[in-house]
């Protein structure tokens, strides 16, 4: 049957577009606005700013709430509209196009003083939704404000520069010359940094800039990757975890559950920062319509944020033993100096050549290289190794998850390219037993707490403790050693699936 009365919100449709500048659906906007105190909507003096207006949906939904909240104080509808739009709601668009879209959404006219504008008091086209074309400030090939690549974003005047108004200034308070009670929005997430081969996060710049304005409340929706990883986010993560003014965090490990059709690696979260608050944070995680929490947490308990509170008792038990971390026998990135596309090796073995393990087009293979061509980390050539691919699962998009890729025991002597990290031990027997440990759900569960994306970097293994590799390991032995309860064991078993090692396991040669 054809539905003739279905009238979708255009902003819901826009929210489904896949882009680094993700549009926010109205339903999500209202969940975020629900974090704010209800009395704000009946305060005629409260001022609200969306510094990253794309569709105008935040301003529009706030206007709806203010229209209802101020009804008794300003009973004449048109007077109430004029007051709300001219005295309370302010936006900074991120492009010229989104400025027009935002005004159309908020004022019902692409110009604030146009014939069809619902607000009668504006005497200029922008109204309170402003956009100014900015230019990046280049230094050593990058923008000093946002880190964008000059090679990518130094463009002719006809093209969009993506030099966002709000963060390309040292004095954001002068954009409107006023104090704001609330700053809310969904900032752009990333920009190309070095010719398009890598993307740098940019959302952190908007949060840092918003805090400089010292609003009463700040709430933004951003990628969750900051909690554990992210290029150039170490200082930002430390600041966020130490910030006692962050009152609430709502986390969605699977971004497509709130942004239909849009994948943001590591998930999405939104938070409430409150100027007068000083305490622990209430954290809620939502996945497959299951609400986990809320739990009151000390954000600075660890160097990253463990997103699932059910994992905390297990992690605390493991760390309480104060055992050495397995990263003490784990290689660094490019341990032997070779990138993943290194090809200066032979496909045929000559006398004295060392086997070189690599991955090409998703397949593992072995080449041969002369010992005299190995100039870095030569002390590790003779060790037995458990090779592990740097790219593992999809970062927890599916539960249960394998978390890590299949291991490969490599005999002594051996080397590898950047495609692998490796654990190194002295003997064949130790390598085999370490291999059994790697395959346990316990091992991979501890890695999963620090691994939000496909990449399994060295730091993701930090919480995995060393064991005695003179004996093999099973989950049952590990559960007993760390005195896990039946509920804790069931939780691990539900999160981590068995590892299929039918191929590429055991001895390499």
Residue pairs with C-beta under 8 A, 6 or more apart in sequence:
9 26
11 23
11 25
11 26
11 55
11 56
11 57
11 60
11 105
12 25
12 26
12 27
14 23
14 55
15 22
15 23
15 24
15 25
15 26
15 28
15 55
15 57
15 259
15 260
16 23
16 25
16 259
16 260
16 261
16 262
17 23
17 262
18 261
18 262
18 263
19 262
20 188
20 189
20 190
20 191
20 199
21 54
21 94
21 188
21 189
22 186
22 189
22 259
22 262
22 264
23 54
23 55
23 57
23 186
24 54
24 55
24 57
24 58
24 186
24 221
25 57
25 258
25 259
25 260
26 57
26 60
26 61
28 221
28 258
29 57
29 58
29 61
30 61
31 250
31 270
32 184
32 219
32 221
32 270
33 58
33 61
33 62
33 65
33 184
35 219
35 248
35 270
35 272
36 182
36 184
36 217
36 219
36 272
37 217
40 46
40 69
40 181
40 182
40 217
41 65
41 66
41 68
41 69
41 70
42 69
42 70
42 73
43 69
43 181
44 70
44 73
44 74
44 83
44 87
44 88
46 88
46 181
46 182
47 87
47 88
47 90
47 178
47 179
47 180
47 181
47 182
48 59
48 62
48 88
48 89
48 90
48 180
48 181
48 182
48 183
48 184
49 90
49 91
49 92
49 176
49 180
49 182
49 183
49 184
49 213
49 215
50 56
50 58
50 59
50 90
50 91
50 92
50 183
50 184
50 185
51 91
51 92
51 165
51 166
51 172
51 183
51 185
51 187
51 206
51 209
51 210
52 92
52 94
52 164
52 166
52 185
52 186
52 187
52 188
52 206
53 59
53 91
53 92
53 93
53 94
53 98
53 99
53 102
53 129
53 185
54 93
54 94
54 98
54 101
54 102
54 186
55 98
55 101
55 102
55 105
56 91
56 101
56 102
56 103
56 104
56 105
56 106
56 129
57 105
58 91
58 184
58 185
58 186
59 89
59 91
59 102
59 105
59 106
59 129
60 105
60 106
62 89
62 184
63 84
63 85
63 89
63 106
66 84
66 88
66 89
67 80
67 81
67 84
70 80
70 83
70 84
71 80
74 80
74 83
78 120
81 118
81 119
81 120
82 119
82 120
82 121
85 106
85 107
85 118
85 119
85 121
85 122
85 127
85 128
86 119
86 121
86 122
86 127
86 128
89 106
89 128
90 128
90 129
90 176
90 178
90 180
91 102
91 106
91 128
91 129
91 130
92 129
92 130
92 131
92 165
92 166
92 175
93 99
93 102
93 129
93 130
93 131
93 165
94 131
94 162
94 164
94 165
94 188
95 131
95 160
95 162
96 131
96 133
96 160
98 131
99 126
99 129
99 130
99 131
100 110
102 129
103 109
103 110
103 111
103 112
103 126
103 127
103 129
104 110
106 129
107 114
107 117
107 118
107 119
107 122
107 127
107 129
108 116
108 117
108 118
109 115
109 116
109 117
109 118
111 117
111 125
111 127
112 119
112 122
112 124
112 125
112 126
112 127
112 128
112 129
113 122
113 123
113 124
113 125
113 127
114 125
117 127
119 127
122 128
128 176
130 165
130 175
130 176
131 165
132 165
133 161
133 163
134 161
134 163
134 164
134 165
134 168
135 161
135 163
136 143
136 145
136 146
136 148
136 150
136 153
136 154
136 161
136 163
136 168
137 143
137 144
137 145
137 168
138 144
138 150
138 154
141 149
141 150
141 151
142 148
142 149
142 150
142 193
143 150
143 153
143 163
143 168
145 163
145 167
145 168
145 169
145 205
146 163
146 164
146 167
146 168
146 191
146 202
146 205
147 191
147 193
147 200
147 202
147 232
148 162
148 163
148 191
148 192
148 193
148 200
149 191
149 192
149 193
149 194
149 195
149 196
151 194
151 195
152 191
152 192
152 195
152 196
153 161
153 162
153 163
153 191
153 192
155 161
162 188
162 191
164 188
164 202
164 206
165 175
166 172
166 175
166 206
166 209
166 210
167 202
167 205
167 206
167 209
169 175
172 209
172 212
172 213
173 179
173 212
173 213
179 213
179 214
179 215
180 213
180 215
181 215
181 216
181 217
182 215
182 216
182 217
182 218
182 219
183 210
183 213
183 215
183 217
183 218
183 219
183 220
184 217
184 218
184 219
184 220
185 206
185 220
185 221
186 220
186 221
186 222
187 202
187 203
187 205
187 206
187 207
187 220
187 222
188 202
188 203
188 206
189 201
189 202
189 203
189 222
189 223
189 264
190 199
190 200
190 201
190 202
190 203
191 199
191 200
191 202
192 198
192 199
192 200
193 199
193 200
193 231
198 231
199 231
200 231
200 232
201 223
201 225
201 226
201 230
201 231
201 232
201 233
201 236
203 220
203 222
203 223
204 222
204 226
204 233
204 236
206 220
207 218
207 220
207 222
207 236
208 236
208 239
210 218
210 220
211 218
211 273
214 275
215 275
216 274
216 275
216 276
217 272
217 273
217 274
217 275
218 272
218 273
218 274
219 270
219 271
219 272
219 273
220 270
220 271
221 268
221 269
221 270
222 268
222 269
222 270
222 271
223 230
223 255
223 264
223 265
223 266
223 267
223 268
223 269
224 251
224 252
224 253
224 266
224 267
224 268
224 269
224 307
224 452
225 233
225 265
225 266
225 267
225 452
225 453
226 233
226 236
226 237
226 240
227 237
227 251
227 266
227 269
227 304
227 305
227 307
227 452
228 237
228 266
228 304
228 305
228 450
228 451
228 452
229 266
229 304
229 450
229 452
229 453
229 455
229 457
229 459
230 236
230 237
230 266
237 304
240 246
240 299
241 299
241 300
241 303
241 304
241 305
242 299
242 300
243 273
243 299
244 277
244 278
244 279
244 280
245 273
245 274
245 275
245 277
245 278
246 271
246 272
246 273
246 281
246 299
247 272
247 273
247 274
247 277
247 279
247 281
247 282
248 271
248 272
248 281
248 282
248 283
248 284
248 294
249 269
249 270
249 271
249 281
249 282
249 283
249 284
250 269
250 270
250 271
250 283
250 284
250 285
250 286
251 267
251 268
251 269
251 283
251 284
251 285
251 286
251 307
252 258
252 267
252 268
252 269
252 285
252 286
252 287
253 266
253 267
253 285
253 287
253 307
253 396
253 397
254 267
254 287
254 288
254 397
255 262
255 263
255 264
255 267
255 268
256 262
256 263
257 286
257 287
257 288
258 268
259 268
265 395
265 452
265 453
265 454
266 395
266 452
266 453
267 307
267 396
267 452
280 296
280 297
280 298
280 299
281 296
281 297
281 298
281 299
282 293
282 294
282 295
282 296
282 297
283 293
283 294
283 295
283 296
283 297
283 307
283 309
284 291
284 292
284 293
284 294
284 295
285 291
285 292
285 293
285 307
285 308
285 309
286 292
287 399
288 399
292 308
292 309
292 310
293 309
295 309
297 309
299 305
302 315
304 449
304 450
306 312
306 315
306 449
307 452
308 449
310 491
311 445
311 449
311 491
313 488
314 445
314 482
314 484
314 488
314 491
314 492
315 446
315 449
315 463
317 482
317 483
317 484
318 446
318 463
318 465
318 482
319 463
321 465
321 482
323 465
323 466
324 465
324 466
325 461
325 462
325 463
325 464
325 465
325 466
326 423
326 461
326 464
326 465
326 466
327 458
327 459
327 461
327 462
327 464
328 466
329 423
329 424
329 425
329 466
330 421
330 422
330 423
330 424
330 458
330 461
331 377
331 380
331 421
331 422
331 423
331 424
331 458
332 458
333 390
333 418
333 421
333 457
333 458
334 418
335 376
335 377
335 380
335 416
335 421
335 422
336 374
336 376
336 377
336 380
336 415
336 416
336 417
337 375
337 376
337 377
338 417
338 418
339 417
339 418
340 358
340 359
340 417
340 418
340 419
342 358
342 417
342 418
344 369
344 373
345 356
345 367
345 368
345 369
346 353
346 367
346 368
346 369
347 367
347 368
348 368
349 355
349 368
350 368
350 370
352 370
352 371
353 368
353 369
353 370
353 371
354 368
354 369
354 370
354 371
354 374
354 381
354 413
354 414
354 415
355 366
355 367
355 368
355 410
355 411
355 413
355 414
355 415
355 508
355 509
356 366
356 367
356 368
356 369
356 414
356 415
356 416
356 417
357 364
357 365
357 366
357 387
357 408
357 410
357 414
357 415
357 416
357 417
357 419
357 420
357 508
358 364
358 365
358 366
358 367
358 416
358 417
358 419
358 420
359 365
359 389
359 417
359 419
359 420
364 408
364 504
366 508
366 509
369 415
371 381
371 413
374 381
374 415
380 424
381 412
381 413
381 414
381 415
382 412
382 413
383 412
383 424
383 425
383 426
384 409
384 410
384 411
384 412
384 424
384 425
384 426
384 427
384 428
384 430
384 431
385 409
385 410
385 412
385 414
385 416
385 422
385 423
385 424
385 425
385 431
386 407
386 408
386 409
386 410
386 422
386 423
386 425
386 431
386 434
386 435
386 438
387 407
387 408
387 409
387 410
387 416
387 420
387 421
387 422
387 508
388 404
388 405
388 407
388 408
388 420
388 421
388 422
388 423
388 438
388 456
389 404
389 405
389 406
389 419
389 420
389 456
390 418
390 419
390 420
390 421
390 455
390 456
390 457
391 405
391 454
391 455
391 456
392 402
392 403
392 404
392 405
392 451
392 454
392 455
392 456
393 401
393 402
393 403
393 404
393 405
393 454
394 401
394 453
394 454
395 451
395 452
395 453
395 454
396 403
396 448
396 451
396 452
399 494
399 495
400 494
400 495
400 496
400 497
401 448
401 495
401 496
401 497
402 444
402 496
402 497
402 499
402 500
403 444
403 445
403 447
403 448
403 451
403 456
403 496
404 438
404 444
404 447
404 456
404 499
405 456
406 499
406 500
406 501
406 503
406 504
406 505
407 435
407 438
407 439
407 501
407 505
408 420
408 504
408 505
408 508
409 431
409 432
409 435
409 505
409 506
409 507
409 508
410 416
410 422
410 508
410 509
411 428
411 507
411 508
411 509
414 508
416 422
421 456
421 458
423 434
423 438
425 431
425 434
425 469
429 469
429 470
430 469
430 470
431 469
432 472
433 469
433 470
433 471
433 472
433 473
434 467
434 469
435 505
435 506
436 472
436 473
436 474
437 443
437 467
437 469
437 472
437 473
438 444
439 499
439 501
440 473
440 474
440 475
440 478
441 475
441 492
441 493
441 496
441 498
442 475
442 478
442 479
442 482
442 492
443 464
443 478
444 496
444 499
445 492
445 495
445 496
446 463
446 464
447 456
447 460
447 461
447 463
447 464
448 495
448 496
449 463
450 459
450 460
450 461
450 462
450 463
451 460
467 473
475 492
479 489
484 492
